[in-house]
Structure formats: C-alpha cells, structure tokens
Amino acid sequence: MKIRQLAYFVPDVRVAATRHRSEFGSGPFLIADHIRLTSSLHRGRAAPLDHSAAYGQWGDIMVEFVQQNNDGPSAFRDMYLAGGEGLHHVAIFVDDVGAAIARYERQGDTVALHAEMASGFVFAMIDTVARHGHMIELYRPDSTLVDFYAMVAAEPEAGQPWREIDLN
C-alpha cells in the first residue's frame, strides 16, 4: 500500500504550515477550521472531535497538520497531550474501510477513531503505534477525495504560505 499522506499533530496549523513551507518548501497549504463530523467514535465510544487541518503538497506526498480545538479524548490525545506535537499518522487509500479495519483488528490493532463527515465521507485511524510509532488512517479514494488530493497538489504558488477553505 502506498502512503498518500504524512500527518502531524500540532498546537497551531497556521504556525506549522508556515514553518514547514519555510524550511522544506512544501505547500502552499489549504486550511480548514473546525471540520464538522456527523459521527466521531473514539475507541468505540461517542466523543466529539473539533479539529482544524492544513493540507499541502510536499514533493509527491500530501502533508497535513492537524490541531484539536476541544478538550476530551481523541486519537490525537492518545499520542500527544495539549501543546505536544509530532508525527501522528500516515494515510492510505483502501477499497473497503470496513474490510481494512477487520484486517488490522485480526492483527491485534484497534480502531482509535471512526468518523464520518456530513458528505458521507468515512475515515478511520488504526492504532499501530506499538508496531510503527504512528497511527494509520484509512479512507476509500472516492471521487471527492481524489479531487481534493488533486486540488492540494495543484494549489498555485502564492505570496502567502496558506489560504482558508471550507470543508463543511
């Protein structure tokens, strides 16, 4: 499976995107604030998740910076306390999220996050920290997701390191 995205948990997505662009030439970044989830389960229990993210291209791979805007349990807080930061997950495309989850569970991994957006887009984070040092995010490459990846990759150079978008 090809890794499609590297994602870092950070206290502030704007600061992280600006710093990464300056240091590595990535981006420019698209920033979405307070991404709305219609369903968010943390380790099988309902847990609201308010998060913001910055998405940019870094060579052949997308890089994401994500911040949690609310208190409470989450796949992010499983690895980092408030103010902490670091590599959190890699993302891969799978044909069937449910089947991929079952495969990881048979290997002894657990689902840290299962979420759905208003558009019906479903994603899951599998806790593979003990084996890989990070989580793995799974999602199906439907046309909306593939188009989003293409939009990030094609984001034109601009004077600013990032611009705001609405994913809700």
Backbone as ProteinMPNN parsed JSONL, in Angstrom:
{"seq_chain_A": "MKIRQLAYFVPDVRVAATRHRSEFGSGPFLIADHIRLTSSLHRGRAAPLDHSAAYGQWGDIMVEFVQQNNDGPSAFRDMYLAGGEGLHHVAIFVDDVGAAIARYERQGDTVALHAEMASGFVFAMIDTVARHGHMIELYRPDSTLVDFYAMVAAEPEAGQPWREIDLN", "coords_chain_A": {"N_chain_A": [[0.83, -1.189, 0.0], [0.506, 2.173, -0.792], [1.743, 5.03, 0.836], [-0.126, 7.885, 1.218], [-0.25, 10.258, 2.547], [1.402, 12.194, 5.04], [0.873, 12.955, 8.375], [0.882, 15.384, 10.879], [0.475, 16.094, 14.3], [-0.206, 19.141, 15.809], [0.067, 22.203, 17.786], [-0.86, 24.515, 16.501], [-2.094, 24.953, 13.377], [-1.566, 26.894, 11.428], [0.86, 28.11, 12.151], [2.493, 25.836, 12.014], [2.24, 25.117, 9.273], [3.316, 27.384, 8.024], [5.944, 27.335, 9.029], [6.848, 24.82, 8.058], [6.672, 25.176, 5.301], [8.558, 27.237, 4.981], [10.892, 25.941, 5.827], [11.044, 23.519, 4.321], [9.938, 23.982, 1.806], [7.396, 23.122, 1.165], [3.848, 22.966, 0.294], [1.917, 25.659, -1.247], [-0.444, 25.795, 1.534], [-3.735, 24.582, 2.263], [-6.167, 25.554, 4.474], [-8.493, 24.328, 6.741], [-10.877, 25.119, 9.064], [-12.328, 23.962, 12.121], [-13.531, 21.414, 11.327], [-16.395, 19.753, 10.463], [-17.847, 16.912, 11.881], [-20.174, 14.344, 11.487], [-20.338, 12.063, 12.867], [-18.369, 10.695, 15.41], [-16.318, 8.459, 16.776], [-14.388, 7.509, 19.435], [-12.316, 4.988, 20.099], [-14.529, 3.303, 20.027], [-16.499, 4.635, 21.447], [-18.777, 7.366, 21.57], [-17.432, 10.517, 20.979], [-17.04, 13.837, 20.837], [-15.256, 15.579, 18.305], [-13.49, 18.306, 17.546], [-11.685, 19.724, 15.146], [-9.007, 21.267, 13.302], [-7.321, 21.618, 10.159], [-4.394, 21.702, 8.069], [-3.488, 21.389, 4.725], [-1.065, 20.416, 2.416], [1.15, 20.104, -0.404], [4.038, 18.085, -0.526], [6.563, 17.461, -2.215], [6.001, 14.393, -3.687], [4.014, 13.679, -1.96], [1.19, 14.276, 0.181], [1.149, 16.537, 2.882], [-0.119, 16.915, 6.106], [-1.223, 19.043, 8.684], [-2.599, 18.928, 11.838], [-4.778, 20.134, 14.323], [-6.28, 19.857, 17.511], [-9.243, 21.258, 18.64], [-10.883, 21.094, 20.811], [-11.342, 19.936, 24.202], [-10.932, 16.679, 25.613], [-11.14, 13.102, 25.003], [-9.329, 11.59, 22.279], [-8.039, 10.252, 19.177], [-5.816, 11.733, 18.64], [-5.074, 12.841, 21.133], [-4.431, 10.486, 22.341], [-1.817, 10.071, 21.682], [-0.499, 12.54, 22.024], [-0.296, 15.101, 24.434], [-2.078, 18.164, 25.228], [-0.568, 20.851, 23.576], [1.561, 19.325, 22.787], [3.431, 17.873, 20.03], [4.008, 16.214, 16.877], [4.792, 13.527, 14.533], [1.831, 11.957, 13.642], [0.078, 10.256, 12.09], [0.018, 8.159, 9.135], [-1.549, 8.173, 5.976], [-3.522, 5.977, 4.025], [-5.015, 4.756, 1.02], [-7.827, 2.662, 0.751], [-9.839, 0.035, -0.642], [-12.102, -0.783, 0.728], [-13.151, 0.355, 3.667], [-14.232, -0.866, 5.977], [-13.496, -3.587, 5.628], [-10.724, -3.314, 5.666], [-10.345, -2.374, 8.266], [-11.166, -4.66, 9.679], [-9.131, -6.418, 8.923], [-6.862, -5.216, 10.115], [-7.675, -5.402, 12.79], [-7.641, -8.176, 13.134], [-4.949, -8.519, 13.243], [-4.408, -7.603, 15.706], [-4.526, -4.887, 16.141], [-6.189, -1.807, 17.065], [-9.136, 0.223, 16.574], [-8.783, 3.559, 16.763], [-10.096, 5.861, 16.054], [-13.153, 6.376, 14.474], [-14.863, 7.966, 12.045], [-17.262, 10.182, 10.476], [-18.069, 12.46, 7.906], [-20.334, 15.156, 7.015], [-20.8, 14.868, 4.312], [-20.821, 12.184, 3.955], [-18.437, 10.967, 3.794], [-16.225, 8.641, 5.078], [-13.79, 7.866, 7.519], [-11.052, 6.23, 9.179], [-8.887, 5.747, 11.981], [-6.288, 3.697, 12.738], [-4.788, 2.229, 15.51], [-1.579, 1.758, 15.448], [0.654, 2.267, 16.821], [2.367, 0.875, 18.592], [3.662, -0.901, 16.883], [4.531, 0.635, 14.67], [5.071, 3.243, 15.47], [3.358, 5.256, 14.916], [-0.036, 6.143, 13.977], [-2.327, 4.706, 11.563], [-4.215, 6.029, 8.994], [-7.216, 5.332, 7.353], [-8.942, 5.529, 4.308], [-11.406, 5.482, 1.699], [-10.753, 5.927, -1.719], [-12.756, 7.813, -3.026], [-14.359, 9.855, -5.578], [-14.568, 12.499, -4.617], [-12.563, 12.643, -2.646], [-10.241, 12.008, -4.144], [-10.301, 14.127, -5.947], [-9.917, 16.216, -4.119], [-7.296, 15.692, -3.199], [-5.976, 16.129, -5.633], [-6.514, 18.847, -5.984], [-5.1, 19.99, -3.828], [-2.496, 19.275, -4.566], [-2.258, 20.778, -6.865], [-2.361, 23.378, -6.04], [-1.78, 26.726, -6.607], [1.284, 28.613, -6.533], [1.611, 31.199, -4.189], [1.706, 34.426, -2.572], [1.275, 34.078, 0.117], [1.734, 31.579, 2.705], [-0.425, 29.966, 3.104], [-3.984, 29.42, 2.589], [-7.436, 29.958, 3.416], [-9.996, 27.451, 3.452], [-13.244, 25.901, 3.094], [-14.416, 23.024, 4.402], [-16.783, 22.171, 5.277]], "CA_chain_A": [[0.0, 0.0, 0.0], [1.258, 3.417, -0.912], [1.406, 6.098, 1.768], [-0.618, 9.052, 0.47], [-0.176, 11.474, 3.349], [2.023, 12.217, 6.363], [0.107, 13.915, 9.172], [1.494, 15.778, 12.14], [-0.365, 16.769, 15.28], [0.456, 20.384, 16.191], [-0.795, 23.124, 18.535], [-1.41, 25.572, 15.642], [-1.857, 24.539, 11.99], [-1.022, 28.003, 10.645], [2.272, 28.213, 12.505], [3.171, 24.645, 11.486], [2.29, 25.193, 7.811], [4.269, 28.446, 7.676], [7.28, 26.844, 9.36], [7.204, 23.72, 7.151], [6.889, 25.784, 3.976], [9.819, 27.967, 5.028], [12.024, 25.021, 5.988], [11.096, 22.44, 3.332], [9.375, 24.372, 0.519], [6.12, 22.44, 0.934], [2.685, 23.826, 0.131], [1.165, 26.312, -0.199], [-1.38, 24.976, 2.289], [-5.159, 24.888, 2.357], [-6.519, 25.385, 5.884], [-9.915, 24.18, 7.063], [-11.11, 25.239, 10.507], [-13.49, 23.357, 12.762], [-14.092, 20.448, 10.375], [-17.592, 19.169, 11.068], [-18.055, 15.474, 11.786], [-21.521, 13.942, 11.909], [-20.135, 10.944, 13.778], [-16.984, 10.574, 15.843], [-16.158, 7.454, 17.82], [-13.023, 7.293, 19.93], [-12.225, 3.649, 20.681], [-15.865, 2.726, 20.097], [-17.438, 5.469, 22.209], [-19.01, 8.696, 21.011], [-16.571, 11.555, 21.542], [-16.965, 14.951, 19.897], [-13.918, 15.97, 17.879], [-13.424, 19.574, 16.817], [-10.294, 19.846, 14.712], [-8.669, 22.064, 12.125], [-6.218, 20.97, 9.452], [-3.728, 22.358, 6.944], [-3.104, 20.377, 3.741], [-0.165, 20.933, 1.392], [1.93, 19.095, -1.127], [5.457, 18.029, -0.157], [7.045, 16.527, -3.234], [4.96, 13.503, -4.201], [3.103, 13.271, -0.893], [0.486, 15.335, 0.893], [1.458, 16.677, 4.303], [-1.234, 17.505, 6.843], [-1.034, 19.436, 10.071], [-3.916, 18.896, 12.461], [-4.855, 20.577, 15.714], [-7.565, 19.576, 18.163], [-9.75, 22.511, 19.196], [-11.676, 20.848, 22.008], [-10.776, 19.009, 25.178], [-11.572, 15.375, 25.589], [-10.365, 12.004, 24.41], [-9.278, 11.501, 20.82], [-6.874, 9.54, 18.662], [-4.682, 12.661, 18.743], [-4.679, 12.915, 22.547], [-3.836, 9.199, 22.7], [-0.377, 10.163, 21.459], [0.076, 13.827, 22.416], [-1.046, 15.971, 25.324], [-2.241, 19.527, 24.716], [0.712, 21.526, 23.402], [2.525, 18.405, 22.193], [3.372, 17.777, 18.581], [4.855, 15.222, 16.24], [4.139, 12.671, 13.54], [0.687, 11.257, 14.221], [-0.376, 9.141, 11.27], [0.156, 8.137, 7.687], [-2.842, 7.827, 5.386], [-3.515, 5.105, 2.852], [-6.303, 4.502, 0.386], [-8.269, 1.266, 0.746], [-11.081, -0.135, -1.39], [-13.207, -1.013, 1.655], [-12.673, 0.739, 5.002], [-14.641, -1.902, 6.933], [-12.655, -4.778, 5.44], [-9.369, -2.976, 6.116], [-10.402, -2.358, 9.734], [-11.205, -6.061, 10.127], [-7.79, -6.984, 8.717], [-5.995, -4.693, 11.174], [-8.107, -5.971, 14.068], [-7.143, -9.563, 13.192], [-3.521, -8.422, 13.585], [-4.317, -7.13, 17.082], [-4.606, -3.432, 16.206], [-7.51, -1.314, 17.443], [-9.619, 1.443, 15.929], [-8.702, 4.698, 17.682], [-11.096, 6.836, 15.605], [-14.001, 6.082, 13.32], [-15.595, 9.221, 11.897], [-17.955, 10.442, 9.215], [-18.383, 13.859, 7.632], [-21.692, 15.367, 6.517], [-20.861, 14.403, 2.919], [-20.842, 10.733, 3.941], [-17.056, 10.506, 3.755], [-15.867, 7.899, 6.285], [-12.371, 7.563, 7.696], [-10.727, 5.566, 10.446], [-7.481, 5.721, 12.385], [-5.935, 2.448, 13.387], [-3.676, 2.4, 16.434], [-0.433, 0.889, 15.15], [1.773, 2.959, 17.452], [3.323, -0.084, 19.161], [4.424, -1.523, 15.795], [5.087, 1.575, 13.69], [5.379, 4.549, 16.042], [2.318, 6.195, 14.481], [-1.298, 5.532, 13.572], [-2.593, 4.618, 10.122], [-5.547, 6.5, 8.629], [-7.775, 4.623, 6.212], [-10.124, 6.035, 3.636], [-11.65, 5.0, 0.338], [-10.476, 7.018, -2.665], [-13.877, 8.184, -3.889], [-14.018, 10.977, -6.457], [-14.401, 13.723, -3.828], [-11.246, 12.592, -2.015], [-9.221, 12.076, -5.19], [-10.318, 15.512, -6.432], [-9.311, 17.053, -3.084], [-5.845, 15.474, -3.286], [-5.501, 16.803, -6.852], [-6.589, 20.288, -5.743], [-3.974, 20.337, -2.958], [-1.271, 19.144, -5.361], [-2.231, 21.809, -7.913], [-2.509, 24.711, -5.45], [-0.764, 27.595, -7.216], [2.151, 29.39, -5.652], [1.031, 32.495, -3.827], [2.534, 35.154, -1.631], [1.026, 33.574, 1.466], [2.002, 30.144, 2.833], [-1.678, 29.212, 3.208], [-5.256, 30.129, 2.41], [-8.56, 29.314, 4.084], [-11.034, 26.759, 2.673], [-14.355, 25.401, 3.907], [-14.725, 21.62, 4.132], [-18.094, 21.854, 5.831]], "C_chain_A": [[0.874, 1.251, 0.0], [0.794, 4.425, 0.143], [1.055, 7.334, 0.952], [-0.4, 10.363, 1.211], [0.612, 11.206, 4.629], [1.289, 13.285, 7.152], [0.759, 14.12, 10.535], [0.456, 16.441, 13.026], [0.422, 17.969, 15.785], [-0.487, 21.259, 17.018], [-1.486, 24.164, 17.641], [-1.074, 25.243, 14.187], [-1.241, 25.647, 11.145], [0.483, 28.176, 10.905], [3.04, 27.035, 11.891], [3.304, 24.705, 9.966], [3.308, 26.233, 7.36], [5.702, 27.975, 7.903], [7.735, 25.764, 8.374], [7.487, 24.25, 5.75], [8.233, 26.491, 3.922], [11.017, 27.013, 5.057], [12.173, 24.034, 4.84], [10.538, 22.8, 1.952], [8.061, 23.69, 0.187], [5.007, 23.463, 0.738], [2.715, 24.586, -1.176], [0.059, 25.402, 0.365], [-2.801, 25.505, 2.196], [-5.564, 24.58, 3.791], [-8.023, 25.368, 6.052], [-10.059, 24.207, 8.578], [-12.377, 24.522, 10.93], [-14.24, 22.418, 11.806], [-15.221, 19.68, 11.063], [-17.658, 17.668, 10.803], [-19.462, 15.161, 12.25], [-21.467, 12.766, 12.87], [-18.657, 10.885, 14.123], [-16.932, 9.6, 17.016], [-14.681, 7.322, 18.168], [-13.022, 5.965, 20.674], [-13.604, 3.074, 20.984], [-16.898, 3.528, 20.853], [-17.563, 6.841, 21.572], [-18.147, 9.721, 21.746], [-16.469, 12.676, 20.531], [-15.512, 15.29, 19.571], [-14.033, 17.224, 17.031], [-11.958, 19.75, 16.441], [-10.189, 20.733, 13.487], [-7.467, 21.407, 11.471], [-5.686, 21.876, 8.342], [-3.207, 21.262, 6.032], [-2.221, 21.026, 2.682], [0.596, 19.799, 0.734], [3.386, 19.219, -0.721], [6.101, 17.008, -1.07], [5.883, 15.709, -3.767], [3.907, 13.14, -3.166], [2.412, 14.486, -0.282], [0.99, 15.339, 2.341], [0.278, 17.401, 4.939], [-0.744, 17.899, 8.228], [-2.425, 19.519, 10.674], [-3.806, 19.34, 13.912], [-6.229, 20.212, 16.251], [-7.994, 20.835, 18.892], [-10.573, 22.324, 20.461], [-10.913, 19.926, 22.957], [-11.469, 17.664, 25.009], [-10.736, 14.344, 24.867], [-10.433, 12.024, 22.89], [-8.079, 10.651, 20.429], [-5.634, 10.427, 18.736], [-4.154, 12.711, 20.171], [-4.122, 11.569, 23.037], [-2.317, 9.245, 22.587], [0.242, 11.431, 22.033], [-0.855, 14.58, 23.354], [-1.197, 17.336, 24.667], [-0.88, 20.21, 24.683], [1.782, 20.64, 22.784], [2.403, 18.387, 20.687], [4.318, 16.718, 18.071], [4.086, 14.448, 15.191], [3.014, 11.902, 14.207], [0.25, 10.06, 13.397], [0.082, 9.277, 9.826], [-1.204, 7.692, 7.153], [-2.636, 6.952, 4.155], [-4.93, 4.987, 2.313], [-6.586, 3.007, 0.455], [-9.59, 1.174, -0.007], [-12.294, -0.231, -0.47], [-12.696, -0.742, 3.065], [-13.015, -0.335, 6.022], [-13.783, -3.148, 6.839], [-11.229, -4.516, 5.91], [-9.303, -2.929, 7.642], [-10.359, -3.783, 10.267], [-9.829, -6.714, 9.997], [-6.833, -6.502, 9.808], [-6.388, -5.281, 12.533], [-7.65, -7.42, 14.219], [-5.661, -9.589, 13.545], [-3.308, -7.919, 15.015], [-4.343, -5.627, 17.237], [-6.033, -3.018, 16.562], [-7.849, -0.032, 16.683], [-9.61, 2.556, 16.977], [-9.761, 5.747, 17.334], [-11.845, 6.264, 14.419], [-14.918, 7.284, 13.185], [-16.244, 9.322, 10.527], [-18.248, 11.931, 9.118], [-19.793, 13.956, 7.063], [-21.866, 14.852, 5.094], [-20.977, 12.885, 2.809], [-19.458, 10.119, 3.883], [-16.696, 9.888, 5.1], [-14.354, 7.707, 6.33], [-12.158, 6.945, 9.064], [-9.242, 5.685, 10.704], [-7.255, 4.459, 13.19], [-4.712, 2.685, 14.267], [-2.613, 1.338, 16.153], [0.83, 1.461, 15.786], [2.809, 1.97, 17.976], [4.204, -0.704, 18.076], [5.159, -0.53, 14.917], [5.488, 2.932, 14.255], [4.399, 5.635, 15.65], [1.047, 5.415, 14.174], [-1.36, 5.473, 12.051], [-4.028, 5.063, 9.893], [-5.974, 5.797, 7.356], [-8.921, 5.424, 5.621], [-10.174, 5.537, 2.205], [-11.472, 6.163, -0.628], [-11.653, 7.304, -3.603], [-13.513, 9.451, -4.658], [-13.802, 12.276, -5.683], [-13.017, 13.763, -3.2], [-10.126, 12.732, -3.05], [-9.137, 13.499, -5.749], [-9.678, 16.462, -5.413], [-7.789, 16.908, -3.11], [-5.268, 16.192, -4.509], [-5.497, 18.321, -6.664], [-5.411, 20.74, -4.869], [-2.678, 20.316, -3.764], [-1.132, 20.264, -6.387], [-2.336, 23.227, -7.36], [-1.396, 25.615, -5.983], [0.065, 28.317, -6.162], [1.508, 30.746, -5.41], [1.983, 33.184, -2.859], [2.417, 34.635, -0.207], [1.32, 32.077, 1.536], [0.739, 29.301, 2.898], [-2.871, 30.105, 2.881], [-6.366, 29.287, 3.03], [-9.475, 28.616, 3.07], [-12.106, 26.275, 3.63], [-14.636, 23.962, 3.503], [-16.083, 21.211, 4.671], [-19.122, 22.104, 4.785]], "O_chain_A": [[1.862, 1.336, 0.728], [-0.405, 4.643, 0.317], [1.831, 7.776, 0.105], [-0.366, 11.436, 0.608], [0.506, 10.134, 5.225], [1.099, 14.399, 6.664], [1.127, 13.174, 11.231], [-0.346, 17.251, 12.561], [1.59, 17.834, 16.151], [-1.703, 21.08, 16.962], [-2.57, 24.643, 17.975], [0.096, 25.252, 13.804], [-0.467, 25.362, 10.232], [1.266, 28.364, 9.973], [4.113, 27.223, 11.317], [4.361, 24.382, 9.425], [4.073, 25.995, 6.425], [6.572, 28.194, 7.06], [8.873, 25.789, 7.908], [8.435, 23.817, 5.095], [8.966, 26.368, 2.941], [12.027, 27.25, 4.394], [13.291, 23.736, 4.421], [10.652, 22.004, 1.021], [7.653, 23.684, -0.974], [5.186, 24.657, 0.979], [3.438, 24.221, -2.103], [-0.315, 24.395, -0.237], [-3.034, 26.707, 2.068], [-5.335, 23.472, 4.276], [-8.734, 26.255, 5.58], [-9.437, 23.415, 9.286], [-13.365, 24.481, 10.197], [-15.422, 22.611, 11.522], [-15.025, 19.047, 12.1], [-17.541, 17.215, 9.664], [-19.9, 15.654, 13.29], [-22.424, 12.502, 13.598], [-17.798, 11.009, 13.25], [-17.436, 9.884, 18.103], [-13.842, 7.058, 17.308], [-13.636, 5.826, 21.732], [-13.832, 2.455, 22.024], [-18.066, 3.141, 20.898], [-16.581, 7.409, 21.094], [-18.138, 9.779, 22.976], [-15.873, 12.494, 19.47], [-14.65, 15.289, 20.45], [-14.601, 17.204, 15.939], [-11.097, 19.905, 17.307], [-11.151, 20.919, 12.742], [-6.686, 20.724, 12.133], [-6.408, 22.688, 7.766], [-2.563, 20.318, 6.491], [-2.578, 22.06, 2.116], [0.669, 18.686, 1.255], [3.91, 20.325, -0.588], [6.175, 15.825, -0.737], [4.893, 16.263, -4.244], [2.996, 12.369, -3.464], [2.976, 15.579, -0.234], [1.223, 14.288, 2.938], [-0.252, 18.365, 4.388], [0.041, 17.189, 8.856], [-3.327, 20.114, 10.086], [-2.874, 18.974, 14.627], [-7.222, 20.254, 15.524], [-7.227, 21.414, 19.662], [-10.926, 23.304, 21.117], [-9.973, 19.236, 22.564], [-12.486, 17.56, 24.323], [-9.75, 14.67, 24.206], [-11.438, 12.413, 22.295], [-7.21, 10.369, 21.254], [-4.521, 9.922, 18.878], [-2.947, 12.635, 20.4], [-3.416, 11.526, 24.044], [-1.613, 8.541, 23.311], [1.387, 11.407, 22.483], [-2.055, 14.684, 23.101], [-0.533, 17.634, 23.675], [-0.127, 20.151, 25.656], [2.8, 21.14, 22.306], [1.399, 18.828, 20.128], [5.297, 16.362, 18.728], [2.895, 14.672, 14.978], [3.228, 11.261, 15.236], [0.07, 8.967, 13.934], [0.474, 10.35, 9.368], [-1.918, 6.928, 7.804], [-1.716, 7.156, 3.364], [-5.909, 5.102, 3.05], [-5.693, 2.186, 0.243], [-10.372, 2.124, -0.012], [-13.39, 0.189, -0.841], [-11.902, -1.515, 3.6], [-12.175, -0.684, 6.852], [-13.385, -3.706, 7.86], [-10.594, -5.398, 6.488], [-8.329, -3.385, 8.241], [-9.607, -4.083, 11.195], [-9.416, -7.478, 10.87], [-6.075, -7.298, 10.363], [-5.518, -5.619, 13.336], [-7.307, -7.846, 15.322], [-5.171, -10.579, 14.09], [-2.173, -7.819, 15.481], [-4.197, -5.125, 18.351], [-6.973, -3.792, 16.381], [-6.967, 0.69, 16.218], [-10.347, 2.496, 17.961], [-10.264, 6.441, 18.218], [-11.248, 5.735, 13.481], [-15.672, 7.593, 14.107], [-15.848, 8.661, 9.568], [-18.622, 12.577, 10.097], [-20.379, 12.945, 6.674], [-22.963, 14.444, 4.713], [-21.202, 12.351, 1.723], [-19.312, 8.897, 3.919], [-16.842, 10.528, 6.141], [-13.72, 7.424, 5.314], [-12.965, 7.111, 9.979], [-8.435, 5.72, 9.775], [-7.935, 4.192, 14.182], [-3.722, 3.269, 13.825], [-2.736, 0.185, 16.564], [1.941, 1.174, 15.342], [4.009, 2.2, 17.823], [5.372, -1.002, 18.327], [6.273, -0.798, 14.466], [6.18, 3.697, 13.582], [4.579, 6.8, 16.006], [1.054, 4.186, 14.119], [-0.564, 6.098, 11.35], [-4.953, 4.543, 10.518], [-5.203, 5.678, 6.404], [-9.77, 5.937, 6.35], [-9.157, 5.219, 1.589], [-11.98, 7.258, -0.387], [-11.569, 7.074, -4.809], [-12.467, 10.051, -4.409], [-12.941, 13.074, -6.052], [-12.362, 14.805, -3.217], [-9.177, 13.489, -2.847], [-8.046, 14.014, -5.993], [-8.98, 17.402, -5.793], [-7.074, 17.908, -3.05], [-4.196, 16.792, -4.431], [-4.584, 19.002, -7.131], [-4.794, 21.767, -5.151], [-1.86, 21.23, -3.658], [-0.018, 20.654, -6.737], [-2.395, 24.184, -8.132], [-0.213, 25.31, -5.829], [-0.399, 28.591, -5.055], [0.938, 31.353, -6.316], [2.95, 32.584, -2.388], [3.357, 34.744, 0.58], [1.173, 31.375, 0.536], [0.796, 28.078, 2.767], [-2.793, 31.334, 2.891], [-6.249, 28.068, 3.152], [-9.701, 29.125, 1.972], [-11.895, 26.243, 4.843], [-15.052, 23.709, 2.373], [-16.492, 20.056, 4.545], [-20.312, 21.904, 5.029]]}, "name": "protein", "num_of_chains": 1, "seq": "MKIRQLAYFVPDVRVAATRHRSEFGSGPFLIADHIRLTSSLHRGRAAPLDHSAAYGQWGDIMVEFVQQNNDGPSAFRDMYLAGGEGLHHVAIFVDDVGAAIARYERQGDTVALHAEMASGFVFAMIDTVARHGHMIELYRPDSTLVDFYAMVAAEPEAGQPWREIDLN"}
